[in-house]
Amino acid sequence: MASRLRSTGSALLAAALALGVSAGWAGSRAGEPAERNKRIVAEAFDRWAAGGTTFFTDLLAPDVVWVIEGSGASAGTIRGRDALLDLVRPFAARLSQPLRPTMRRVWGDGDHVIVHWQGEAVARDGLPYRNRYAWILRMQDGKAVEVNAFLDLAAFDDVLRRIPEPARTGDAR
């Protein structure tokens, strides 16, 4: 019985390896787009973590489709980088320091990159904001054209709810 299991296991392993090679899982050419896309995303996160402020314009295509998964007030589909920034700016205005990311892990598979990261900041009311994120990005020509964003929407929406947006210079509020 044990020898039959070993031979069956060996046969399955050989078949999986053969399928993997034929499907492009092995070999340097198959990994090149994934590695390039992972590098582009990781470098954008590194610049952001170092204090950069152009993360979204560096990484996102102008016509990006950004889906915030979940059921909170901020969940939904946003079409276009400018529309996304219209959501991000009011959130950022409620923070007393910029949100800074700490990347946990980045995975790449062809045109897709998954990044798991944590963001931390202090809100204008002095309370900490901490959230964990997982973003699935579909890359095209070095830019994300589709993003599915997973995060704790309760924490995100709480900042938007509890802290009034600061008046901008020239506002008639």
N, C-alpha and C positions, 0 to 999 in steps of 0.2 A: 504494500500500500504506500509506504513512504517513498519508495523508488518511483512508483507511478506518479505520485504527487510532484516529486522533483522533476521528472521528465515533462510532466504537464506544465509545471511552472516554468521550466526552461523553454518549452515551446511557446508559451504565452509571452515570455520576455523577448524571445527572438522575434515573434510576430509584432510585438509592440515596438521594438527597435526598428524593424523593417518599415512599419507604418510611419513611425516618427521620421525616419530618413526620407521616405517618399513624400511625406506631408510637409517637409521642410523644417522640422524641429531641430535637426542637427545640421551642422554645416555653417560656415561663417557668413555666406551670403544671406541666408534666411534671417540671421540675427542682426544684420547691419541696420535695417530700419528701426528695429526695436531699440537697439543700443543708441542710435542717434537721437531718437525721440526721448528716451530716458535722460540722455545727457542734456538736451534742450530744456526739459522740464526741471531737472535737478539744478541746472545753472540759474534758471529764472528764480527758483526758490532760494538758492544761495544768495543771489543779489537782494532779494526781498528781506531775507533774514539779516543781511548786513546793513539794512537801512534804506535800501532802494525803494523808490516809490512808483516805478513804472511796470510793476509785475503784470498787470492786466493788459496793458498795451504791448508789452514785450511778447507775451505768450499767446494771447487770444487773437483769432482772426476777427476782422471788423464785423462779419456776419455770423459770429458764433451763435450756436443754439445752446443755452445753458439751462439745465433742468435741475431745480432744487427739489430733491426727492423728499417725500414725507407729507405730513398733513398740517403743518403749522401755517401761520398767517403768511409767511414768506415763501412757502412751497409753490412751485409752479414752473412754467417754462418762460424763459426770457430770451427774446430774439435780438441779437446784436450786442456788441461790446458796449456801446454807449448806453443802452437800456440797462445792462448789468451794472455799469458804473453809477447809474441813477439810483440803484438799490444800495450799492456799496457805500457811496458818499454819506448818506444820512446815518448809516451805522457807524462809519469811521468818525463822524463828527461828534458822536456820543462818547467817544473814548478820549481819555486824557493823554494817552500815549498810543502810538500806532500799534496795530496788531502785528506781531512778529511770529513767523512760523518756525516750527522745529520739525523737520522731516523725520519720520520714523522709518519709512521704507518706500522704495519706488520699484515697480515692476513694469516690464515692457513686453508687448506681444505684437509685433508688426506695427500697425498704425495706432495701437492703443497703449496708453500709459496709465497705470493706477498709482496714485500717490496717497500714502497715509501720512497725515501730519497732525500736529497739535498747534493751536494758536492761543496765545496769551496776550492780555493787555489789561489795563485798568480803566474802568468806566469813569465818566466824569463825576459820578457820585462816590468815588473812592473804592467801590467794590471790584474785585477781580473778575475778569471775563476769561474763561478757559473753555475751549471746545476742542473736540477731536473731529477730524474730517477724513473722508475718503473721497477722492475725486477720480473719476474715470474719464480720461481725455482721449478723444480721437484726433489724431494729428494729421495734418496735410500741409506739405510744403513748409514745415517748421513751425506751424501755428496750430493751436487747438481750434477745431471747427465745431466740435460737439463736446459738451461736458455734462456728466451726471454727478451732482454734488450731494454727498451724504454728510449730515452733521446733526448735532443736537439742536433742532430748531427751537425748542423751548428756551434754551439759554440765549440764542441769537435774538429771538423775538422779544425776550424779556428786556434786553438792553433797549430795543426800539420802543417798547411800551413804557418802561419806567423812567427813562431819561428824555426830557424834551429836547428836540433838535435845537442847537444854538442858532440864534438869529444871525443871518449873514449880513455883512456890511451892506447897507443900502436897502435892506428889507424894510417893508412898512409894517412889520409885525408889532 
